[in-house]
Amino acid sequence: MARNQAAIHVPTGTWTQLTGGDATKITWEIASAEEKLNGVWIRVTDNGTAPTEDYGLRFAGWNDPEINRVITDYRAGVAGSKRVWAKAIKEAVVVVVSDDSV
């Protein structure tokens, strides 16, 4: 189900799904003020199975949200990506998410 400014707790050590289901676009930003220098790893998948990799794309720009980002942009050249996952780099963060998931 589509998320509209949902606050998602993102811990370290485990991938947390940011999208509410299959989606094509997402808007998100790190909202934890105390963790401005921390950041998250981001990965995408084609389904609800969490990534198995240790790392992903690194985002630490807490004041630079990703707005209406097409999900396949996170996985350039690979069609079909529908889910976005995050994992905190150093300490848990809160990520605020809106998407068009079904």
BALOBA-1460 file (C-alpha; in Angstrom, 3 decimals):
// residues 102
<rec num="1" residu="m" x="0.000" y="0.000" z="0.000"/>
<rec num="2" residu="a" x="1.278" y="3.465" z="-0.883"/>
<rec num="3" residu="r" x="3.133" y="5.288" z="1.852"/>
<rec num="4" residu="n" x="2.549" y="8.967" z="2.516"/>
<rec num="5" residu="q" x="5.257" y="10.449" z="4.724"/>
<rec num="6" residu="a" x="5.625" y="7.255" z="6.739"/>
<rec num="7" residu="a" x="8.421" y="7.258" z="9.319"/>
<rec num="8" residu="i" x="10.446" y="4.044" z="8.966"/>
<rec num="9" residu="h" x="12.968" y="2.952" z="11.623"/>
<rec num="10" residu="v" x="16.094" y="1.721" z="9.829"/>
<rec num="11" residu="p" x="18.528" y="-0.241" z="12.031"/>
<rec num="12" residu="t" x="22.088" y="-1.315" z="11.286"/>
<rec num="13" residu="g" x="22.840" y="-4.882" z="10.298"/>
<rec num="14" residu="t" x="19.554" y="-5.632" z="8.518"/>
<rec num="15" residu="w" x="17.845" y="-4.438" z="5.362"/>
<rec num="16" residu="t" x="14.536" y="-2.644" z="5.976"/>
<rec num="17" residu="q" x="12.042" y="-2.209" z="3.169"/>
<rec num="18" residu="l" x="11.185" y="1.444" z="2.548"/>
<rec num="19" residu="t" x="8.488" y="0.889" z="-0.066"/>
<rec num="20" residu="g" x="5.048" y="-0.294" z="1.006"/>
<rec num="21" residu="g" x="4.943" y="-2.838" z="-1.842"/>
<rec num="22" residu="d" x="5.720" y="-2.798" z="-5.554"/>
<rec num="23" residu="a" x="6.360" y="0.812" z="-6.581"/>
<rec num="24" residu="t" x="7.711" y="2.822" z="-9.495"/>
<rec num="25" residu="k" x="8.612" y="6.099" z="-7.710"/>
<rec num="26" residu="i" x="9.773" y="7.004" z="-4.224"/>
<rec num="27" residu="t" x="10.475" y="10.146" z="-2.218"/>
<rec num="28" residu="w" x="12.538" y="9.746" z="0.945"/>
<rec num="29" residu="e" x="14.939" y="11.470" z="3.296"/>
<rec num="30" residu="i" x="16.807" y="10.737" z="6.494"/>
<rec num="31" residu="a" x="14.893" y="12.477" z="9.276"/>
<rec num="32" residu="s" x="17.031" y="11.641" z="12.314"/>
<rec num="33" residu="a" x="18.686" y="14.939" z="13.209"/>
<rec num="34" residu="e" x="21.157" y="13.302" z="15.608"/>
<rec num="35" residu="e" x="22.458" y="11.047" z="12.826"/>
<rec num="36" residu="k" x="23.176" y="13.652" z="10.165"/>
<rec num="37" residu="l" x="26.637" y="12.251" z="9.498"/>
<rec num="38" residu="n" x="25.551" y="8.614" z="9.569"/>
<rec num="39" residu="g" x="23.639" y="7.783" z="6.403"/>
<rec num="40" residu="v" x="22.179" y="4.655" z="4.876"/>
<rec num="41" residu="w" x="22.993" y="2.029" z="2.291"/>
<rec num="42" residu="i" x="20.258" y="1.704" z="-0.385"/>
<rec num="43" residu="r" x="19.527" y="-1.340" z="-2.553"/>
<rec num="44" residu="v" x="16.602" y="-2.316" z="-4.777"/>
<rec num="45" residu="t" x="15.044" y="-5.670" z="-5.557"/>
<rec num="46" residu="d" x="12.423" y="-7.033" z="-7.927"/>
<rec num="47" residu="n" x="10.312" y="-8.527" z="-5.094"/>
<rec num="48" residu="g" x="9.837" y="-8.624" z="-1.321"/>
<rec num="49" residu="t" x="13.010" y="-10.622" z="-0.663"/>
<rec num="50" residu="a" x="15.581" y="-8.577" z="1.265"/>
<rec num="51" residu="p" x="18.998" y="-8.038" z="-0.346"/>
<rec num="52" residu="t" x="21.831" y="-10.280" z="0.797"/>
<rec num="53" residu="e" x="24.676" y="-7.884" z="0.007"/>
<rec num="54" residu="d" x="26.493" y="-6.064" z="2.792"/>
<rec num="55" residu="y" x="26.553" y="-2.670" z="1.055"/>
<rec num="56" residu="g" x="24.628" y="-0.597" z="-1.458"/>
<rec num="57" residu="l" x="24.466" y="2.960" z="-2.720"/>
<rec num="58" residu="r" x="25.576" y="5.282" z="0.091"/>
<rec num="59" residu="f" x="23.381" y="8.240" z="1.018"/>
<rec num="60" residu="a" x="24.387" y="10.582" z="3.823"/>
<rec num="61" residu="g" x="22.813" y="13.840" z="2.644"/>
<rec num="62" residu="w" x="20.205" y="14.199" z="5.356"/>
<rec num="63" residu="n" x="19.183" y="17.625" z="4.039"/>
<rec num="64" residu="d" x="19.027" y="16.546" z="0.391"/>
<rec num="65" residu="p" x="15.965" y="14.318" z="-0.059"/>
<rec num="66" residu="e" x="15.422" y="12.008" z="-3.003"/>
<rec num="67" residu="i" x="12.239" y="13.420" z="-4.575"/>
<rec num="68" residu="n" x="10.046" y="11.438" z="-7.003"/>
<rec num="69" residu="r" x="12.967" y="9.169" z="-7.829"/>
<rec num="70" residu="v" x="12.221" y="6.430" z="-10.356"/>
<rec num="71" residu="i" x="13.156" y="3.225" z="-8.569"/>
<rec num="72" residu="t" x="14.950" y="1.696" z="-11.543"/>
<rec num="73" residu="d" x="17.377" y="4.673" z="-11.377"/>
<rec num="74" residu="y" x="18.928" y="3.037" z="-8.309"/>
<rec num="75" residu="r" x="19.799" y="0.029" z="-10.432"/>
<rec num="76" residu="a" x="20.806" y="1.560" z="-13.736"/>
<rec num="77" residu="g" x="20.327" y="-0.640" z="-16.761"/>
<rec num="78" residu="v" x="18.188" y="-3.240" z="-14.964"/>
<rec num="79" residu="a" x="14.437" y="-3.142" z="-15.537"/>
<rec num="80" residu="g" x="11.919" y="-4.480" z="-13.048"/>
<rec num="81" residu="s" x="13.190" y="-3.091" z="-9.756"/>
<rec num="82" residu="k" x="10.148" y="-2.445" z="-7.550"/>
<rec num="83" residu="r" x="11.257" y="-2.423" z="-3.917"/>
<rec num="84" residu="v" x="13.670" y="-0.085" z="-2.119"/>
<rec num="85" residu="w" x="15.601" y="-1.226" z="0.958"/>
<rec num="86" residu="a" x="17.792" y="0.681" z="3.421"/>
<rec num="87" residu="k" x="20.332" y="-0.262" z="6.089"/>
<rec num="88" residu="a" x="21.834" y="2.289" z="8.493"/>
<rec num="89" residu="i" x="25.598" y="2.628" z="8.206"/>
<rec num="90" residu="k" x="26.644" y="3.365" z="11.809"/>
<rec num="91" residu="e" x="23.575" y="3.842" z="14.003"/>
<rec num="92" residu="a" x="19.835" y="3.434" z="13.476"/>
<rec num="93" residu="v" x="18.051" y="6.266" z="11.655"/>
<rec num="94" residu="v" x="14.507" y="7.267" z="10.815"/>
<rec num="95" residu="v" x="13.683" y="7.650" z="7.143"/>
<rec num="96" residu="v" x="10.503" y="9.422" z="6.009"/>
<rec num="97" residu="v" x="9.048" y="7.807" z="2.877"/>
<rec num="98" residu="s" x="6.319" y="8.470" z="0.337"/>
<rec num="99" residu="d" x="5.810" y="6.143" z="-2.637"/>
<rec num="100" residu="d" x="3.276" y="4.984" z="-5.207"/>
<rec num="101" residu="s" x="3.250" y="1.326" z="-4.161"/>
<rec num="102" residu="v" x="0.222" y="-0.895" z="-4.554"/>
